[in-house]
Each structure stands twice: as structure tokens, then as C-alpha cells.
Amino acid sequence: MSRLSENERKKQRRHAYRLHLQDEHLIAIGHVAVRAAMLDKLIDLTAKQITRNYSELVRKKIGEFSQPQNIHLIKETLIADLPQFENAISEFVSEVFATRTERNDVMHRIWRQSENPETMVLVEVSHSRPETEVRRVSAKSMRALADRILDLAIELGDWKMCANNAQVNRSAASPGMPVPTIAPLIPPRSCPKDGSMRIQTRR
């Protein structure tokens, strides 16, 4: 078989697996991948910062955590530093998990066409049952997902700064005296469930 005929054979086989994705879809997928990589890196860095004063044994063990475990570690640490914002922190973490699930669908599901060329269907494929639809996406929805991921990455930094300020305030407190407000606690979001505490927010 000649080299040319081998290339033609490969081309024909690839054609059967074409994705029917528009350029806008591919660009949007790229945005999701790049923004998600940034968020994952910030999660890693934040988890490492949290454990920097732990013993080597504990740091090594936490270094083996999965990304969801790192997120739970960050959540528990933020709530320990900022108990008055527990519900806002929980909402933030829930959004992180939700966007990571959407990202995983975009990056790891099988793509199918829909009746609308601008909308693609992401499906789950199994040996034991028919494939099932997981979600439908468009270039617009994926760009919106990339923006939400970026916003959450920025918010993670804001929460860490707020927690750092809380630690500074506690370290400056005298025994038996109220905690002084040396560094302001400005959380990036508020939640009505956190009670009637009067807080400054950026939103």
C-alpha cells in the first residue's frame, strides 16, 4: 500500500468522526480550558499556602489530595478564619464545584449534533446502556462559563485576602479585649443567611 493511499484511508476514517463544530465552538472551548486551568492552579497554590506552616508529614499527605479535596480544605479553612461569612463561603464553593462539573462535561464528554447547528449535545457513553444526554452547549454558553470560571478565580483571591486580614486582626488582639479592626474584612460576596451582621461588600 502506497503512502498516499494510507493517508487517504486515514482521512476517510477521520471523516466518520468529524465533530461538526463551528469555529466559534472551538474558540469557546479554548476559553473554558484556559480559564479552568487558571482556577485549578490558584486552587493548588491556595492549598499549599494554607499548609505552609504544617509539619512536613501533613504537607506531604495533603499534597496527595485530589482537587475536590483541596477545595474542601480551602472551604474549611476560610470558614475557620471567617465564621461570620460561612454561608457566603459555602455558596462560593458550591459555584466552584458546579462550574468545574460543567468544565469537565465540555472537556471530557462525547459531542453530538443537535437540530440546531449552533447547539451541540454532550452525551455520556456506556457499554451497558444507551448513551444519555448530559447537557447542551453553544459557543455563547461556553464563553459565559469561561467568564464565570474567571470570576470565581478572582473571588478566590479576594476570600484569601479577607481571611489573611482576619488573621492579622486576631494576632493583634490582647487577652480579654475585643479584636481590633486593623485590616478591614471586605468579603467579595454576602449572604442573607449569615444573619444581620453589617458588612462591607464589593458587590
N, C-alpha and C positions, 0 to 999 in steps of 0.2 A: 504494500500500500504506500503510495507516494505521500510525501509530506503535505502537499496541497490537499489531497483527499482526506487526510487525517484532520487537518484544520477545518475543512468543510463539515466533516462529521461532527466535530465538537461544536461548531456553530449551530448546526441543526438541533443538537441535543440541548444546547443552551436556550434556543428559541422556545422550546417547550416549557421552560421555567421562567420566561420573561415576567417581570413584575408589573408591567403596565403603570409604572409610577411616572408622574409628571415631574418636570424639573423642580417645580415648587415643592413637591413632596420630598424630594431628595434634599433640598436645601433645608427644609424644616426639620427633617430627621437629623441632619448635621447639627443644627442649633440645639436640639434636645440632647444629643450626645455630648457636645462640648459643655453645655451648662451643667449637665448632670455630673460630668467628670469634675467640674469645679466644686460643686456641692459635696461630692464624695471626698475630695481632697480636704476641704475645710472641716468635714466631719472627722477625718483621720487626725488632722492637726489639733483640733479641739480636744479629742480624746487623749492625745499624747500630752497636751498641755495640762489637762486635768490630773494626769498620773505622774507628772514630772517629779513630785516630791514623795511619791510612793516608794516602797522598797523595790529593789531590783527584781525580786521574785514576783511581786504583784504586777510590776510593769510588764514583765515577760508574759505573765498569764493573760493580762488584759490585751497585750499585743497580739494575741491569738483570737481575739474577739471577731465575730462577723460584723458587717456594717450595721445590721439591725441592733446587735448588742451594743455597739459603740453609741448608737443613737439613744438607746435606753440609759446608758451610762451618763450621757450628756444631760438627758432629761432629769434623772435623779439628782445629779449634781447641781443643776440650775435651781431645782425646787428646794434643795437643801440650803442654797445661798439666798434664794428669793421666795420663801414660802408664801408671802403675800400675793404672789403672782402665779400660784400653782395652776390655776385653770387656764390662764393665758398661755403659759408654757406648754401645758398639755395639748391645747388647741394647735399651737405651733408644731409640736412634734407629730401630731396626727396628720397635719398637712404635709410634713416631710415624708412620712410613710406613704401617704396617698399619691404624691407626685412621683415617688420612686417606683411605686407599682405601675403607674402609667408609663414611666420611662421604660421599665422592664418589658411591658407589653409592646411598646414601639420597637425596642431593640431585639426582642427575642421571640416574638410570635411569628406565625406564618401569615403572609399577606395574601388577600384575595380581592378581586374586583367586586364592586357593588354596582347597582343600577345607575349610579351617578359617578361619572369619571373623576370628579373631584374628591370623592369619598372612597376610602379604602376600608376593607374589613380585616380585622386582626382575629385570627382563629387559633384555637387550641387543637392540636392533632394528637390522637391517641391510637394505639393498636387495637384497643378493646372496645371502642365506641366511636360513633360518627364524630367528625370534627364539630366543634362548637364555637359560635361567635363570642368573642371576648369583649371587643369594643369596636367602634367605628371612628376613624380619624380622617381629618382633612389637613391640608397644609396650614390653614388658619388655626385649627385646634392645636396642632403640634407647635406652632410658633407661640401660641398662648401658653402652652405647657412649658416651653423653654423659658418664657418670661416669668412664670410662677416659680420655677426652679431657681432662677437667678434671684428673685425677690427673697426666697427662703434662705439662700446662701448669705445674702446681705443681712437678713434678720438674725441669722445665727451669730454673726459677728456682733450685732447690737446686743443680743442677750448675753453674750460672754462679757462684753464691756460692762453691762449693768451688774452682772454677778461680781466682776472684779471690783467695782465701786462699792458693792455691799461688803466685800471682804475688807476693803480699806477702812470703811466706816467702823466695822466691828473691831478691827485691830487698834483703832484709836480710842475705843471706849474705855472708861475707867470702871473698876468694880463698883457695882451698886448705882451706877449713873446711866442715864439714857444714852443710847447710841447716837453720837453726834453725826450731823449730816455734813461731812467733809466733801464727799464725792456724791453728786446727785444721782438718784436712781431713776433713770428715764427708760422704762421698758418700751420696746418697739410696738407693742400692742397691749390692749386692755381687754378684760372680760368681765361682764356684769356679775358672773358667778363668784368673782373674787371679793365680793362684798362692797361695802360703802367706803373703802379706803380711797382717799383723794390722791390721785397720782397724775403726774405729767405723762403724756404720751406723744409719740411722733405722728400719730395718725388722727 
